[in-house]
Amino acid sequence: MSRAHISEAEEAQGVVLACRAAPTDDVELEVVGKMQKPFFKGLSFQVAQDSTK
């Protein structure tokens, strides 16, 4: 990965670019840094209803 995007410290903590990850199991994504505001702008979240009732 490019050091312009991920520092050595971030890489040591497990931070990776989504476009460079090849998951083999469940993945948990978190938007970090300057991308948080543009990523979530205008986005509304809904809680999923439990359909097993």
CHARMM internal coordinates of N, CA and C (Angstrom, degrees):
IC EDIT
DIST 1 N 1 CA 1.4487
DIST 1 CA 1 C 1.5176
ANGL 1 N 1 CA 1 C 109.06
DIST 1 C 2 N 1.2945
ANGL 1 CA 1 C 2 N 116.16
DIHE 1 N 1 CA 1 C 2 N 154.30
DIST 2 N 2 CA 1.4558
ANGL 1 C 2 N 2 CA 122.43
DIHE 1 CA 1 C 2 N 2 CA -178.92
DIST 2 CA 2 C 1.5254
ANGL 2 N 2 CA 2 C 110.96
DIHE 1 C 2 N 2 CA 2 C -74.83
DIST 2 C 3 N 1.3159
ANGL 2 CA 2 C 3 N 116.61
DIHE 2 N 2 CA 2 C 3 N 132.63
DIST 3 N 3 CA 1.4699
ANGL 2 C 3 N 3 CA 121.33
DIHE 2 CA 2 C 3 N 3 CA 175.53
DIST 3 CA 3 C 1.5263
ANGL 3 N 3 CA 3 C 111.04
DIHE 2 C 3 N 3 CA 3 C -67.20
DIST 3 C 4 N 1.3212
ANGL 3 CA 3 C 4 N 117.78
DIHE 3 N 3 CA 3 C 4 N -13.72
DIST 4 N 4 CA 1.4639
ANGL 3 C 4 N 4 CA 120.84
DIHE 3 CA 3 C 4 N 4 CA 176.11
DIST 4 CA 4 C 1.5266
ANGL 4 N 4 CA 4 C 110.74
DIHE 3 C 4 N 4 CA 4 C -68.74
DIST 4 C 5 N 1.3289
ANGL 4 CA 4 C 5 N 117.53
DIHE 4 N 4 CA 4 C 5 N -20.36
DIST 5 N 5 CA 1.4620
ANGL 4 C 5 N 5 CA 121.71
DIHE 4 CA 4 C 5 N 5 CA -176.02
DIST 5 CA 5 C 1.5254
ANGL 5 N 5 CA 5 C 113.43
DIHE 4 C 5 N 5 CA 5 C -115.94
DIST 5 C 6 N 1.3232
ANGL 5 CA 5 C 6 N 118.03
DIHE 5 N 5 CA 5 C 6 N -34.70
DIST 6 N 6 CA 1.4652
ANGL 5 C 6 N 6 CA 122.32
DIHE 5 CA 5 C 6 N 6 CA -178.38
DIST 6 CA 6 C 1.5261
ANGL 6 N 6 CA 6 C 108.84
DIHE 5 C 6 N 6 CA 6 C -128.29
DIST 6 C 7 N 1.3348
ANGL 6 CA 6 C 7 N 116.89
DIHE 6 N 6 CA 6 C 7 N 121.60
DIST 7 N 7 CA 1.4639
ANGL 6 C 7 N 7 CA 120.39
DIHE 6 CA 6 C 7 N 7 CA 178.77
DIST 7 CA 7 C 1.5264
ANGL 7 N 7 CA 7 C 109.64
DIHE 6 C 7 N 7 CA 7 C -78.38
DIST 7 C 8 N 1.3281
ANGL 7 CA 7 C 8 N 116.49
DIHE 7 N 7 CA 7 C 8 N 166.20
DIST 8 N 8 CA 1.4631
ANGL 7 C 8 N 8 CA 120.36
DIHE 7 CA 7 C 8 N 8 CA 177.34
DIST 8 CA 8 C 1.5243
ANGL 8 N 8 CA 8 C 110.49
DIHE 7 C 8 N 8 CA 8 C -61.19
DIST 8 C 9 N 1.3383
ANGL 8 CA 8 C 9 N 117.04
DIHE 8 N 8 CA 8 C 9 N -38.56
DIST 9 N 9 CA 1.4677
ANGL 8 C 9 N 9 CA 121.06
DIHE 8 CA 8 C 9 N 9 CA 179.39
DIST 9 CA 9 C 1.5263
ANGL 9 N 9 CA 9 C 111.05
DIHE 8 C 9 N 9 CA 9 C -64.00
DIST 9 C 10 N 1.3390
ANGL 9 CA 9 C 10 N 117.23
DIHE 9 N 9 CA 9 C 10 N -42.76
DIST 10 N 10 CA 1.4680
ANGL 9 C 10 N 10 CA 120.78
DIHE 9 CA 9 C 10 N 10 CA 178.52
DIST 10 CA 10 C 1.5240
ANGL 10 N 10 CA 10 C 110.67
DIHE 9 C 10 N 10 CA 10 C -64.86
DIST 10 C 11 N 1.3242
ANGL 10 CA 10 C 11 N 116.61
DIHE 10 N 10 CA 10 C 11 N -42.25
DIST 11 N 11 CA 1.4637
ANGL 10 C 11 N 11 CA 120.09
DIHE 10 CA 10 C 11 N 11 CA 178.78
DIST 11 CA 11 C 1.5251
ANGL 11 N 11 CA 11 C 110.80
DIHE 10 C 11 N 11 CA 11 C -62.03
DIST 11 C 12 N 1.3351
ANGL 11 CA 11 C 12 N 117.13
DIHE 11 N 11 CA 11 C 12 N -39.69
DIST 12 N 12 CA 1.4645
ANGL 11 C 12 N 12 CA 121.48
DIHE 11 CA 11 C 12 N 12 CA 177.96
DIST 12 CA 12 C 1.5272
ANGL 12 N 12 CA 12 C 111.50
DIHE 11 C 12 N 12 CA 12 C -63.85
DIST 12 C 13 N 1.3508
ANGL 12 CA 12 C 13 N 116.85
DIHE 12 N 12 CA 12 C 13 N -27.26
DIST 13 N 13 CA 1.4681
ANGL 12 C 13 N 13 CA 121.91
DIHE 12 CA 12 C 13 N 13 CA 178.42
DIST 13 CA 13 C 1.5210
ANGL 13 N 13 CA 13 C 112.13
DIHE 12 C 13 N 13 CA 13 C -85.63
DIST 13 C 14 N 1.3364
ANGL 13 CA 13 C 14 N 117.05
DIHE 13 N 13 CA 13 C 14 N -3.31
DIST 14 N 14 CA 1.4537
ANGL 13 C 14 N 14 CA 120.41
DIHE 13 CA 13 C 14 N 14 CA 178.38
DIST 14 CA 14 C 1.5127
ANGL 14 N 14 CA 14 C 114.85
DIHE 13 C 14 N 14 CA 14 C 96.20
DIST 14 C 15 N 1.3362
ANGL 14 CA 14 C 15 N 117.88
DIHE 14 N 14 CA 14 C 15 N 7.04
DIST 15 N 15 CA 1.4663
ANGL 14 C 15 N 15 CA 121.60
DIHE 14 CA 14 C 15 N 15 CA 178.39
DIST 15 CA 15 C 1.5263
ANGL 15 N 15 CA 15 C 108.57
DIHE 14 C 15 N 15 CA 15 C -73.32
DIST 15 C 16 N 1.3184
ANGL 15 CA 15 C 16 N 116.99
DIHE 15 N 15 CA 15 C 16 N 130.94
DIST 16 N 16 CA 1.4633
ANGL 15 C 16 N 16 CA 121.89
DIHE 15 CA 15 C 16 N 16 CA 178.01
DIST 16 CA 16 C 1.5247
ANGL 16 N 16 CA 16 C 109.27
DIHE 15 C 16 N 16 CA 16 C -137.99
DIST 16 C 17 N 1.3193
ANGL 16 CA 16 C 17 N 116.17
DIHE 16 N 16 CA 16 C 17 N 161.86
DIST 17 N 17 CA 1.4600
ANGL 16 C 17 N 17 CA 121.05
DIHE 16 CA 16 C 17 N 17 CA 173.27
DIST 17 CA 17 C 1.5225
ANGL 17 N 17 CA 17 C 107.88
DIHE 16 C 17 N 17 CA 17 C -81.17
DIST 17 C 18 N 1.3196
ANGL 17 CA 17 C 18 N 117.25
DIHE 17 N 17 CA 17 C 18 N 132.95
DIST 18 N 18 CA 1.4632
ANGL 17 C 18 N 18 CA 120.82
DIHE 17 CA 17 C 18 N 18 CA -177.82
DIST 18 CA 18 C 1.5234
ANGL 18 N 18 CA 18 C 111.90
DIHE 17 C 18 N 18 CA 18 C -57.89
DIST 18 C 19 N 1.3268
ANGL 18 CA 18 C 19 N 117.28
DIHE 18 N 18 CA 18 C 19 N -32.38
DIST 19 N 19 CA 1.4677
ANGL 18 C 19 N 19 CA 120.54
DIHE 18 CA 18 C 19 N 19 CA -178.69
DIST 19 CA 19 C 1.5232
ANGL 19 N 19 CA 19 C 112.16
DIHE 18 C 19 N 19 CA 19 C -74.23
DIST 19 C 20 N 1.3483
ANGL 19 CA 19 C 20 N 117.20
DIHE 19 N 19 CA 19 C 20 N -8.44
DIST 20 N 20 CA 1.4685
ANGL 19 C 20 N 20 CA 121.25
DIHE 19 CA 19 C 20 N 20 CA -179.55
DIST 20 CA 20 C 1.5269
ANGL 20 N 20 CA 20 C 112.41
DIHE 19 C 20 N 20 CA 20 C -114.53
DIST 20 C 21 N 1.3171
ANGL 20 CA 20 C 21 N 117.27
DIHE 20 N 20 CA 20 C 21 N 5.28
DIST 21 N 21 CA 1.4622
ANGL 20 C 21 N 21 CA 121.10
DIHE 20 CA 20 C 21 N 21 CA -177.58
DIST 21 CA 21 C 1.5226
ANGL 21 N 21 CA 21 C 110.50
DIHE 20 C 21 N 21 CA 21 C -97.09
DIST 21 C 22 N 1.3172
ANGL 21 CA 21 C 22 N 115.61
DIHE 21 N 21 CA 21 C 22 N 140.35
DIST 22 N 22 CA 1.4610
ANGL 21 C 22 N 22 CA 121.63
DIHE 21 CA 21 C 22 N 22 CA 176.12
DIST 22 CA 22 C 1.5282
ANGL 22 N 22 CA 22 C 107.52
DIHE 21 C 22 N 22 CA 22 C -126.75
DIST 22 C 23 N 1.3355
ANGL 22 CA 22 C 23 N 117.60
DIHE 22 N 22 CA 22 C 23 N 85.23
DIST 23 N 23 CA 1.4630
ANGL 22 C 23 N 23 CA 121.19
DIHE 22 CA 22 C 23 N 23 CA -174.58
DIST 23 CA 23 C 1.5245
ANGL 23 N 23 CA 23 C 112.61
DIHE 22 C 23 N 23 CA 23 C -66.76
DIST 23 C 24 N 1.3130
ANGL 23 CA 23 C 24 N 115.01
DIHE 23 N 23 CA 23 C 24 N 146.28
DIST 24 N 24 CA 1.4625
ANGL 23 C 24 N 24 CA 121.63
DIHE 23 CA 23 C 24 N 24 CA 174.98
DIST 24 CA 24 C 1.5225
ANGL 24 N 24 CA 24 C 110.81
DIHE 23 C 24 N 24 CA 24 C -112.99
DIST 24 C 25 N 1.3409
ANGL 24 CA 24 C 25 N 117.28
DIHE 24 N 24 CA 24 C 25 N -0.60
DIST 25 N 25 CA 1.4582
ANGL 24 C 25 N 25 CA 122.76
DIHE 24 CA 24 C 25 N 25 CA -177.97
DIST 25 CA 25 C 1.5297
ANGL 25 N 25 CA 25 C 107.92
DIHE 24 C 25 N 25 CA 25 C -152.23
DIST 25 C 26 N 1.3243
ANGL 25 CA 25 C 26 N 117.68
DIHE 25 N 25 CA 25 C 26 N -170.37
DIST 26 N 26 CA 1.4590
ANGL 25 C 26 N 26 CA 121.93
DIHE 25 CA 25 C 26 N 26 CA 178.38
DIST 26 CA 26 C 1.5283
ANGL 26 N 26 CA 26 C 109.99
DIHE 25 C 26 N 26 CA 26 C -56.88
DIST 26 C 27 N 1.3234
ANGL 26 CA 26 C 27 N 116.21
DIHE 26 N 26 CA 26 C 27 N 146.36
DIST 27 N 27 CA 1.4564
ANGL 26 C 27 N 27 CA 122.31
DIHE 26 CA 26 C 27 N 27 CA -176.97
DIST 27 CA 27 C 1.5178
ANGL 27 N 27 CA 27 C 109.86
DIHE 26 C 27 N 27 CA 27 C -123.58
DIST 27 C 28 N 1.3219
ANGL 27 CA 27 C 28 N 117.15
DIHE 27 N 27 CA 27 C 28 N 139.05
DIST 28 N 28 CA 1.4598
ANGL 27 C 28 N 28 CA 122.60
DIHE 27 CA 27 C 28 N 28 CA 173.62
DIST 28 CA 28 C 1.5199
ANGL 28 N 28 CA 28 C 106.99
DIHE 27 C 28 N 28 CA 28 C -114.52
DIST 28 C 29 N 1.3326
ANGL 28 CA 28 C 29 N 116.61
DIHE 28 N 28 CA 28 C 29 N 120.44
DIST 29 N 29 CA 1.4597
ANGL 28 C 29 N 29 CA 121.43
DIHE 28 CA 28 C 29 N 29 CA -178.37
DIST 29 CA 29 C 1.5164
ANGL 29 N 29 CA 29 C 110.46
DIHE 28 C 29 N 29 CA 29 C -103.96
DIST 29 C 30 N 1.3230
ANGL 29 CA 29 C 30 N 115.74
DIHE 29 N 29 CA 29 C 30 N 144.76
DIST 30 N 30 CA 1.4548
ANGL 29 C 30 N 30 CA 121.94
DIHE 29 CA 29 C 30 N 30 CA 176.43
DIST 30 CA 30 C 1.5244
ANGL 30 N 30 CA 30 C 107.82
DIHE 29 C 30 N 30 CA 30 C -139.07
DIST 30 C 31 N 1.3154
ANGL 30 CA 30 C 31 N 116.53
DIHE 30 N 30 CA 30 C 31 N 127.49
DIST 31 N 31 CA 1.4617
ANGL 30 C 31 N 31 CA 121.03
DIHE 30 CA 30 C 31 N 31 CA 176.77
DIST 31 CA 31 C 1.5231
ANGL 31 N 31 CA 31 C 106.93
DIHE 30 C 31 N 31 CA 31 C -81.18
DIST 31 C 32 N 1.3411
ANGL 31 CA 31 C 32 N 116.70
DIHE 31 N 31 CA 31 C 32 N 125.84
DIST 32 N 32 CA 1.4647
ANGL 31 C 32 N 32 CA 120.79
DIHE 31 CA 31 C 32 N 32 CA -176.24
DIST 32 CA 32 C 1.5241
ANGL 32 N 32 CA 32 C 110.84
DIHE 31 C 32 N 32 CA 32 C -123.29
DIST 32 C 33 N 1.3153
ANGL 32 CA 32 C 33 N 114.80
DIHE 32 N 32 CA 32 C 33 N 161.67
DIST 33 N 33 CA 1.4607
ANGL 32 C 33 N 33 CA 121.11
DIHE 32 CA 32 C 33 N 33 CA 173.24
DIST 33 CA 33 C 1.5129
ANGL 33 N 33 CA 33 C 114.20
DIHE 32 C 33 N 33 CA 33 C 66.62
DIST 33 C 34 N 1.3236
ANGL 33 CA 33 C 34 N 114.38
DIHE 33 N 33 CA 33 C 34 N -144.38
DIST 34 N 34 CA 1.4617
ANGL 33 C 34 N 34 CA 121.75
DIHE 33 CA 33 C 34 N 34 CA -173.86
DIST 34 CA 34 C 1.5226
ANGL 34 N 34 CA 34 C 113.14
DIHE 33 C 34 N 34 CA 34 C -68.39
DIST 34 C 35 N 1.3215
ANGL 34 CA 34 C 35 N 118.76
DIHE 34 N 34 CA 34 C 35 N -15.40
DIST 35 N 35 CA 1.4657
ANGL 34 C 35 N 35 CA 121.43
DIHE 34 CA 34 C 35 N 35 CA -178.36
DIST 35 CA 35 C 1.5261
ANGL 35 N 35 CA 35 C 112.87
DIHE 34 C 35 N 35 CA 35 C -78.15
DIST 35 C 36 N 1.3392
ANGL 35 CA 35 C 36 N 118.81
DIHE 35 N 35 CA 35 C 36 N -15.22
DIST 36 N 36 CA 1.4605
ANGL 35 C 36 N 36 CA 120.66
DIHE 35 CA 35 C 36 N 36 CA -176.88
DIST 36 CA 36 C 1.5194
ANGL 36 N 36 CA 36 C 112.15
DIHE 35 C 36 N 36 CA 36 C -57.85
DIST 36 C 37 N 1.3124
ANGL 36 CA 36 C 37 N 117.93
DIHE 36 N 36 CA 36 C 37 N -49.75
DIST 37 N 37 CA 1.4651
ANGL 36 C 37 N 37 CA 120.32
DIHE 36 CA 36 C 37 N 37 CA -176.12
DIST 37 CA 37 C 1.5288
ANGL 37 N 37 CA 37 C 111.86
DIHE 36 C 37 N 37 CA 37 C -64.09
DIST 37 C 38 N 1.3507
ANGL 37 CA 37 C 38 N 119.65
DIHE 37 N 37 CA 37 C 38 N -52.11
DIST 38 N 38 CA 1.4687
ANGL 37 C 38 N 38 CA 118.09
DIHE 37 CA 37 C 38 N 38 CA 179.92
DIST 38 CA 38 C 1.5302
ANGL 38 N 38 CA 38 C 113.15
DIHE 37 C 38 N 38 CA 38 C -66.00
DIST 38 C 39 N 1.3138
ANGL 38 CA 38 C 39 N 117.18
DIHE 38 N 38 CA 38 C 39 N -31.82
DIST 39 N 39 CA 1.4585
ANGL 38 C 39 N 39 CA 120.51
DIHE 38 CA 38 C 39 N 39 CA -177.75
DIST 39 CA 39 C 1.5220
ANGL 39 N 39 CA 39 C 111.27
DIHE 38 C 39 N 39 CA 39 C -67.73
DIST 39 C 40 N 1.3249
ANGL 39 CA 39 C 40 N 117.03
DIHE 39 N 39 CA 39 C 40 N -41.78
DIST 40 N 40 CA 1.4608
ANGL 39 C 40 N 40 CA 121.00
DIHE 39 CA 39 C 40 N 40 CA -175.27
DIST 40 CA 40 C 1.5261
ANGL 40 N 40 CA 40 C 113.66
DIHE 39 C 40 N 40 CA 40 C -96.30
DIST 40 C 41 N 1.3229
ANGL 40 CA 40 C 41 N 119.39
DIHE 40 N 40 CA 40 C 41 N -2.46
DIST 41 N 41 CA 1.4680
ANGL 40 C 41 N 41 CA 122.07
DIHE 40 CA 40 C 41 N 41 CA -178.03
DIST 41 CA 41 C 1.5298
ANGL 41 N 41 CA 41 C 110.31
DIHE 40 C 41 N 41 CA 41 C -60.81
DIST 41 C 42 N 1.3187
ANGL 41 CA 41 C 42 N 116.14
DIHE 41 N 41 CA 41 C 42 N 123.91
DIST 42 N 42 CA 1.4546
ANGL 41 C 42 N 42 CA 121.33
DIHE 41 CA 41 C 42 N 42 CA 176.76
DIST 42 CA 42 C 1.5188
ANGL 42 N 42 CA 42 C 114.67
DIHE 41 C 42 N 42 CA 42 C 74.91
DIST 42 C 43 N 1.3155
ANGL 42 CA 42 C 43 N 117.10
DIHE 42 N 42 CA 42 C 43 N 8.69
DIST 43 N 43 CA 1.4588
ANGL 42 C 43 N 43 CA 121.04
DIHE 42 CA 42 C 43 N 43 CA -177.51
DIST 43 CA 43 C 1.5229
ANGL 43 N 43 CA 43 C 109.29
DIHE 42 C 43 N 43 CA 43 C -97.34
DIST 43 C 44 N 1.3175
ANGL 43 CA 43 C 44 N 117.22
DIHE 43 N 43 CA 43 C 44 N 130.95
DIST 44 N 44 CA 1.4591
ANGL 43 C 44 N 44 CA 120.26
DIHE 43 CA 43 C 44 N 44 CA 176.09
DIST 44 CA 44 C 1.5168
ANGL 44 N 44 CA 44 C 108.82
DIHE 43 C 44 N 44 CA 44 C -113.23
DIST 44 C 45 N 1.3079
ANGL 44 CA 44 C 45 N 115.35
DIHE 44 N 44 CA 44 C 45 N 142.52
DIST 45 N 45 CA 1.4555
ANGL 44 C 45 N 45 CA 120.82
DIHE 44 CA 44 C 45 N 45 CA -178.04
DIST 45 CA 45 C 1.5191
ANGL 45 N 45 CA 45 C 110.22
DIHE 44 C 45 N 45 CA 45 C -105.65
DIST 45 C 46 N 1.3204
ANGL 45 CA 45 C 46 N 116.24
DIHE 45 N 45 CA 45 C 46 N 144.23
DIST 46 N 46 CA 1.4482
ANGL 45 C 46 N 46 CA 121.72
DIHE 45 CA 45 C 46 N 46 CA 176.76
DIST 46 CA 46 C 1.5172
ANGL 46 N 46 CA 46 C 108.08
DIHE 45 C 46 N 46 CA 46 C -124.26
DIST 46 C 47 N 1.3233
ANGL 46 CA 46 C 47 N 115.83
DIHE 46 N 46 CA 46 C 47 N 139.11
DIST 47 N 47 CA 1.4557
ANGL 46 C 47 N 47 CA 120.66
DIHE 46 CA 46 C 47 N 47 CA 176.73
DIST 47 CA 47 C 1.5165
ANGL 47 N 47 CA 47 C 107.89
DIHE 46 C 47 N 47 CA 47 C -81.42
DIST 47 C 48 N 1.3165
ANGL 47 CA 47 C 48 N 116.40
DIHE 47 N 47 CA 47 C 48 N 130.39
DIST 48 N 48 CA 1.4670
ANGL 47 C 48 N 48 CA 121.05
DIHE 47 CA 47 C 48 N 48 CA -179.29
DIST 48 CA 48 C 1.5195
ANGL 48 N 48 CA 48 C 109.83
DIHE 47 C 48 N 48 CA 48 C -67.49
DIST 48 C 49 N 1.3183
ANGL 48 CA 48 C 49 N 116.70
DIHE 48 N 48 CA 48 C 49 N 137.57
DIST 49 N 49 CA 1.4585
ANGL 48 C 49 N 49 CA 122.49
DIHE 48 CA 48 C 49 N 49 CA 177.20
DIST 49 CA 49 C 1.5261
ANGL 49 N 49 CA 49 C 109.13
DIHE 48 C 49 N 49 CA 49 C -81.30
DIST 49 C 50 N 1.3138
ANGL 49 CA 49 C 50 N 117.33
DIHE 49 N 49 CA 49 C 50 N 140.40
DIST 50 N 50 CA 1.4568
ANGL 49 C 50 N 50 CA 121.90
DIHE 49 CA 49 C 50 N 50 CA 177.36
DIST 50 CA 50 C 1.5262
ANGL 50 N 50 CA 50 C 108.28
DIHE 49 C 50 N 50 CA 50 C -72.95
DIST 50 C 51 N 1.3221
ANGL 50 CA 50 C 51 N 117.11
DIHE 50 N 50 CA 50 C 51 N 113.70
DIST 51 N 51 CA 1.4675
ANGL 50 C 51 N 51 CA 121.22
DIHE 50 CA 50 C 51 N 51 CA -175.92
DIST 51 CA 51 C 1.5236
ANGL 51 N 51 CA 51 C 112.87
DIHE 50 C 51 N 51 CA 51 C -90.34
DIST 51 C 52 N 1.3400
ANGL 51 CA 51 C 52 N 117.89
DIHE 51 N 51 CA 51 C 52 N 7.68
DIST 52 N 52 CA 1.4680
ANGL 51 C 52 N 52 CA 120.27
DIHE 51 CA 51 C 52 N 52 CA -178.43
DIST 52 CA 52 C 1.5201
ANGL 52 N 52 CA 52 C 112.22
DIHE 51 C 52 N 52 CA 52 C -94.10
DIST 52 C 53 N 1.3317
ANGL 52 CA 52 C 53 N 118.41
DIHE 52 N 52 CA 52 C 53 N 5.97
DIST 53 N 53 CA 1.4717
ANGL 52 C 53 N 53 CA 121.14
DIHE 52 CA 52 C 53 N 53 CA -178.22
DIST 53 CA 53 C 1.5003
ANGL 53 N 53 CA 53 C 111.33
DIHE 52 C 53 N 53 CA 53 C -72.40
END
COOR INIT
IC SEED 1 N 1 CA 1 C
IC BUILD
